[in-house]
Amino acid sequence: MDDAHRVGVLLSGRGSNFLALHEAMGPGEVPARVAVVVSNVAEAPGLEKARSRGIPAFAEPRAAHSSVAAQEEAMASRLREHGAEWVCLAGYMRILGPDFVRAFRGRILNIHPSLLPSFPGLHAQRQALAHGVKISGCTVHFVDESLDGGPIVVQRAVPVYDRDSEHDLAERILTEEHRAYPEALRRLLVEGWRIEGRRVVFGS
């Protein structure tokens, strides 16, 4: 695996999408390895999950830094120290600043629990239920300076049922997130692709 692509993961919570990526890398489905995990939350459960798997993991909470910019520079330094070529946001609950985005432009991915451009931002499942949509899902997209607005790589859809609670819909979408994220990263690593405007075009 020494020649595998190195991925840095940013997370704020339990890290279920981090684990989905890591587990897909083990059997070679995704030709990469998680080189480092960084969190903005010192107690994030995802950090211990990484450490228990032998992956370097670090907390860079806002309170430990003089500014958000300093915090993000420390996070970027962790990624560089471990040779991260790609950055995957896996439940990272902060908007990245423009300096961080510029430092890794075209190499930052995020997964969002809606079919973007519908329902960006927080509480996407709640937004979907409030709007009465019949289909929702998840989106893997490139990160740019906009809110959940970068070019879309992969989407997966799920039905929305009349009886659904926010939790029900979130769990159904999460199942597809765990499939969509490895699929998106694998395609970007093994297939030719290019960005045309807002579109990711494969097969180039």
WOQUI-V994551 format. One record per backbone hydrogen bond with DSSP energy under -0.5 kcal/mol. CO is the residue of the C=O (numbers start at 0). NH is the residue of the N-H. If there is no record, write none. Layout:
CO/NH ; CO/NH
//
This chain:
0/3 ; 4/6 ; 4/32 ; 5/84 ; 5/85 ; 6/34 ; 6/35 ; 7/87 ; 8/37 ; 9/89 ; 10/39 ; 12/45 ; 14/18 ; 15/19 ; 16/20 ; 17/21 ; 18/22 ; 19/23 ; 20/24 ; 21/25 ; 22/26 ; 23/28 ; 23/29 ; 24/27 ; 29/31 ; 30/4 ; 32/6 ; 32/34 ; 35/8 ; 36/57 ; 37/10 ; 38/59 ; 39/61 ; 40/43 ; 43/46 ; 43/47 ; 44/48 ; 45/49 ; 46/50 ; 47/51 ; 48/52 ; 49/52 ; 49/54 ; 50/53 ; 55/36 ; 57/38 ; 60/63 ; 61/64 ; 66/70 ; 67/71 ; 68/72 ; 69/73 ; 70/74 ; 71/75 ; 72/76 ; 73/77 ; 74/78 ; 75/79 ; 76/80 ; 77/81 ; 78/83 ; 79/82 ; 85/7 ; 86/88 ; 86/108 ; 87/9 ; 87/89 ; 88/110 ; 90/11 ; 90/92 ; 91/93 ; 93/95 ; 96/100 ; 97/101 ; 98/102 ; 99/103 ; 101/104 ; 103/106 ; 106/86 ; 107/142 ; 108/88 ; 109/140 ; 111/113 ; 111/138 ; 113/115 ; 114/117 ; 116/119 ; 122/126 ; 123/127 ; 124/128 ; 125/129 ; 126/130 ; 127/131 ; 127/132 ; 128/131 ; 133/159 ; 135/157 ; 137/155 ; 138/111 ; 138/140 ; 139/152 ; 139/153 ; 140/109 ; 141/143 ; 145/147 ; 150/141 ; 151/199 ; 153/139 ; 155/137 ; 157/135 ; 160/163 ; 164/168 ; 165/169 ; 166/170 ; 167/171 ; 168/172 ; 169/173 ; 170/174 ; 171/175 ; 172/176 ; 173/177 ; 175/178 ; 175/179 ; 176/180 ; 178/182 ; 179/183 ; 180/184 ; 181/185 ; 182/186 ; 183/187 ; 184/188 ; 185/189 ; 186/190 ; 191/202 ; 193/195 ; 193/200 ; 194/196 ; 195/197 ; 195/198 ; 197/151 ; 198/195 ; 198/200 ; 199/201 ; 200/193
//
